[in-house]
Amino acid sequence: MSTTKFDRYNLKPFIIKAVEELGFYEPTEIQAKVMPLILKGESAIGQSQTGTGKTHSYLLPIMQKIEPEKQQVQAVITAPTRELATQIHQEILKVAKHSETEITSRLFIGGTDKQRTIEKLKAQPHIVVGTPGRINDLVQEQALVVYTATTLIVDEADLMLDMGFIEDVDQIAARMTKNLNIFVFSATIPEKLKPFLKKYLENPTFIQIEPKQLTAAKIEHILIPSRHRDKVTTVYEALKSFNPYLAIVFTNTKQKCDEVVAGLSNRGLKVAKLHGGLTPRERKKVMKQILDLEYQYIVATDLAARGIDIKGISHVINYELPTDLDFYVHRVGRTARAGYSGIALTVYETSDEDALNQLEKLGVEFKNMDLKNGEWVAIDDRNRRKKRTRQADEIDAKAKSLVQKPKKVKPGYKKKMNREVESIKKRERRIKSKKR
């Protein structure tokens, strides 16, 4: 009896063995749609949110198609951040180790010795993974030969656009074969990304994975009002109360990240810091320390919210709401992964009201809580007045619609109608109260 439903793709035995070791049984929706296309050599655009199994949707078929006897580049995978590129490379190694014939993958990212990298490229790898800037540098130096590759993956394309890397991807693609199969993965498809897509993709298949829910089912979304209190103190007290396995606190800027790290450190917490202002060596060191569980608390900008899979995050705290609400999904998507539960806490101010209303319209259900003497207590819904007024209006309208003006009016009919209306309103209020 088969131990995995990946058998349907006729994958090589070593890939099936790797899939079993990884604990995969049934392909996710995006894997079921992307894998056959890559295996057939077609191009596509894949739009899906984080945590859908996207990485293996392209890694497994790419490794299926590698011809180990040909010592040349056969696939190029680009990612916007060093951390994400490193993570993808690690996943390739987990699969490749099961192959009887060696499949080589090389990681090319900034912050490493370029000259030493060039010297090691006398033998070209089968798979290239890296950041667009460094891959393009090596291509321009004629150290890395990419025209032999038949597959190009552009991961997190919208973030690639935001960070100014699409031009590098364009230059890499321009050096590759005309029969290139391109897969572009993106959480959103911004207008400014479309010229690149039109240039390289002719009538591509468009795959959009609609989330069953905006965020994972097992995330508990909690709101805590700042109430003009010191926000760092509020976050500190929340972290101490939660005592998380691993918590990540999100800020919008590097400056604010530094402030929060300093504030929490001054209060005695050992805190890791992740933002774009760190040197490559610092970022690499911090990521290793996090993966080695040397930290219980991380403070980060949205750089860490996209694609980086830090296992075991039990709590996410929004020190401030992101200006782009799509990032709320990316942030909270760091927790409640692989079927586990998680908590997403947002410290909000009155100026956040519109943003919170938008998230609620998208289906996020918040619990209104506060910390009092170290204990979490439920507090009134911040919208209780609006909801009560709206509910009263709805009951009033319903009652009036049910009481019709008699065809033949008699003296005192208005008073009688008003009594009936009030009677219906009382009944409706009782029903609403029981439902609550």
N, C-alpha and C positions, 0 to 999 in steps of 0.2 A: 504493500500500500504506500502511495506517495506521501512524503512528509511535507511537501510544499506544492502550492498551486502554480509555481513558476515553471514547472515541467512543461506547460503548454507552449512555451516559447522555444522549445528544443535547444536550450542553452547547454553549453559544454559542461561535462561532469564537474570540473573544478569550480565553475560558477555556481552550480546547484549546491555543491558542498559548502561554498562560502555563504550562500543565502541561508542555508540551514544553520550555520554557525552564528550568523547575524540575528537569527531568531525570526526571520521573515517567513510567513506562511502564505498569505494571500496578497497579491499586488494591490497597492492603493489605486485610487481612481486615476491619478496622473500617470502612474507606472503602467497601468493597463492601456492607456491611450498613447503614451510616448514610445514605449519600448518597441512595439511593432513597426512604427514609422522609422525609427533609427535602424532597425534591423533590415528594413526594405530600402534604406538609403534615401529617404525623403527628408525634406526640410519642414520646420514648423515653428510656430510661436506658442509658447506655453504660458498661460497666465494663471497663477495660483498663489494662495497665501502661504506663509511659512508653516512648516511642520506637516507637509502633505506627502513627503517621501520623494520629492523632486530629484534630489541628488542621485539616488540609485536608479531613477527612471532613465537617466542617460549613461551612468557609469556601467551598468550591467551589459546593455547592448553594445557599447563601445568596446568593452573587453571581449565580448563574443566575436567581434569583427577583427580584432587585432591578429595579424599574421606574424608570429614571433620570429620566424626565419628571416623576415625582412627587417634589417636593422635600420629603420628610417622612421621619421615622425609620421604617425597615422591619424592622430587626433590631437586637437589643441583645445584646452579648456581654460577660459578666462574668467576671473572673479574680481570684484572691485576692491576687496581688502586682502591683506596678507593673511589675516586669521582665517578667512573663509577659504582661500586658496590652499592653505596648509591643511585645513580640515578635509577638503575634497581629496587632496593627495593621500592623506592617511586612510581614507575609505578605499581608495584604489589599492593601496598596499595590503589591506585586509583581504581583498579578493585575490590579488595577484599571487599572494604567498601559497595559494592552493594549486597553482598551475605547475605542471611538470616541466613545461618549457618556459624559460624566464620571460616575463613581460616587464619591460622597464618603464618606469614613470619618473619624471624629474620635475621638481618644484622650482620655479623661478620667480622670486619676489624681491622687491627693493630691500635695502638694508643689509644685503649680503655682498661679499666680495665679487664684483663682476668679472675681474680678470681671472680669478680662480675658477669661476663658473665656465668661462670661455675655454680654459685649458681642459676642463673635464668633458667638453662637448665634441671631442674627437670622435666619440661614438654617439650617434644620435639616439635619443630615447624613443620608444614606441608612443608614449603619451606625454604631452607637455601640459603642465598645470601651472598657472601663475597669474600675476597681476599684469594688465595690458602694457603698462609702461616698461617693465623689465623684459617681458617677452619681445616687445617691439625693438627695444635696444639691442637685444641679442640677434634679432633678425636683420636689423640695419648693419650690425657688425659682421654679418654673414657667418656668424658662429652657429646660429640655429637655422636649420633648413626646414621650412614649413610647407613648401609647394607640393611635397609628397603626401601631405595630410588630406584626407577626404572628409573629415568631420571637424566642425568648429562649434564649440558650445560658448554662448555668451550668457553667463549666469548673473542674476540680479541686475538686469540691464537698466532699469530705471535709476538704481543707485549709481551704476556706472556712468550714466548721463549726468547725474547730480555732481559727481566727483570729477567730471571732465575727462573721462577715460575713453569715451566713444571714438574719438579721433584716433587713438592708438589702436583700438580694435579694428577700425576702418583700414588703417595702414597694414595691419597683420593680414586681414582678409584679402587685401589687394595683392598680396604676395602668394596667395594660395591658388589651387587649381580652379578652373572655371566650373568644374563639375562638383564643386564643394557642397556638402550637406550642412546647413546651418540650423542650429536650434537656439532660439532666443528665449530665455526664461525671465519673467518679470512679474512683480506683484501688481504693477499698473503699467499701462501703455501711454506714456505722455506724448503729447503732440510733437515735441522736439525729437522724439525717438523715431518717428515715422519715416523721415528721409533715409535714415540708415537701413531700416527694414525694407523700404522700397528698392534701395540700391542693390541689395544682395538676395532678397527673397522674392521670387517670382511665383505668384499664386500659392503661397505657403498654406499649409493646414493650420487653422487657428484652434488651439485647445484652451478652453476656459473652464477651470474647475471652480464651480460655484460653492462657496463654503456652506455646509449644512447649517452652521451657525457662524456668526461673525468671529467668535472666539471659541476656544475649546470648552466642551460641556462641563468639565470639572474645575473650571476656574470660578472662584468666589470673588466677585468684584465689590470692593468696599470703598466707600467715600468717608473721609474724615475732614471736617472743616478746619481751616487754619485758625479762624477766629482771632486774627491779628496776633497769634502767638508766634514765637520763634519757630520757624519751620524745621530747622535742623534739630531742635530739641524734640519737636513732635515726631520726626523720623527716628531719632535715637530711641525715644520711649516706645515707639511701635516695634522697632527691631528687638529691643530688650524683651518686650512682651511676647513677640512671636517666637523668639529663640529659634530662628530658621535653620534648616540644614544648610542652605545656601540662599542668600538674598541678593538681588541686584536692584540698586536705586538709580533711576534714570533722571538725568537733567538735560536741558536743551542746549547748553553751551559748555565749552571747555572751561571757561572761567567759573561758571556756577559749579561744575563738577569739582574743580579744585577747592572751592569754598566749602562744599559739603564734605569732601574728604577731610579737610582740615578741621571742620567742626566736629565730625564724628570721631576723628583721631584724638582731638583734645578731650573728648569725653570718655576716652579709654578703649575705643574699639579698634581692632586691627582691620584696616580697610584697604582693599585693592582698588586701583584707579585705572580706568580704560578710556582713553579718548585719543583723537587724532594728533594731539600735541606731543605725545610720547615718541621717543626715538624708536626705530625698529627693534633695537636691542632691548629697550625697556619693555615694549609691548610683548615681545617674544618671552621675556623672563616672567612678566606678570601672568600671561596666559598659561605658562608651564606651572607656575605656583598655584593658580586657580584649579587647574586640572589635577594637581597633586593634593588638592584639598587643604592648602595652607591658609586659605581665607574662608571666613564665614560670610563676609560682607564685601560686595563690589559696588562701586559707584561708577557709572558710565554714561556716555552720550549715546545717541542713537546708532553710532558706528557699530556697537555691540548687539544691536537689536535685529540686524539683518543677517540671517544665514548662519551666524556663529552658534554652534550647538554646545553650550556649556551644560553638561549633564548635572541633574540633581538640584536645579533651581526650584526651591519650594515657594519662594515669595518674590514678587515684583512690586516695587514701590515707585510710583510716579511722584517725584519731588515737585514736578510741575507738568502740566499736560503738554504734549507735543503740539507745535503750531500746525503741523500736518496730522490730522486725526488718523490717517492710515497707519501712522507709527504707533498709535495706541495698540492696534492689533499686533504689530510686530513686537512691541515691548512685552505685552502680556503673554505672547506666544512663546516666550522663553520658559514659562512654567507650564505645568499640567501636560507635559509631553508623554508620549508612549503609554497613555491610559492612566497616568498618575493625576492626583488632584493638585491644586495650587491656589494661592491667594494673590490677588492684584489689588493693592491699596493705592488710592489717589488722594493726595493732600490738595484740597481745592480752596479757591478763593471766590468771592462773589463775582469777580470778572470772568470766571470760568463757566458761568451759567449756560451761555449759548453752546459752548463746546460739549458740555455734559448732556444738554438736551439733544444735540445731534447724535451723540453716541447712544442715547436711550432710544431714539427713533430707529437706529440701526439694529436694535435688539439687545444692547447691553443692559442687564438688570443690576442696578447698584443696590447695595445695602448701606443704609445711613448709620454710621457708628461713631463713637467717640471714646477716647481713653480717659478714664477717671480713676485716679489713684491706682494706676497700673492694670485696671480691669476694663475690658471692652464692654460697652453698654450700647444698646440700640437707642437711637434718637429719632425725633420726628423727621419725616421726609422733608427735604428742603423745599419741595413743591406742594406741601400739604394745602396751603391756602388756595393756590391756583386749582388744584384738583378738587377741593371741596366746593369751590365756586362753580367749576365746570359740571360737577356731579349734580349740584342743586339745580343748575340751569336745565340739565338733561331730564331730571325728575319732573321739574315744573312743566317742561314742554310735553313730556309723555302724558302727565295727568290731564293737561288741557286738551290734548288730542283725543283722550278717551271720554271726556265729558262733552257731549254734543248739545247745542242749543235746541230746545224743543220746538217742533213746528208750530204748535199753538202755545203762545206764551201766556202765563197767568201771573198775577201780582206776586212778587217775591221770588220769581224764578231765578234771578241773578244770585240771591243769597243761597238758594238751594244748590245752584251750580258750583258756587264757591266752596260750599260744605263738601260736595262730592270731590272736588279737586283736592281739597286739603286731606280728605280721607284717603284718596289714592296716593298722595305724596307721602303720608305717614306710613302706608303699607310698603311703598317702594323703599323708603329709608330703612325700614325694618329688614327687608330682604337684603339690601346692600350691606347692612350691619352684620347679618348672619353670615354672609359670604366672606367677610373679612375675618 
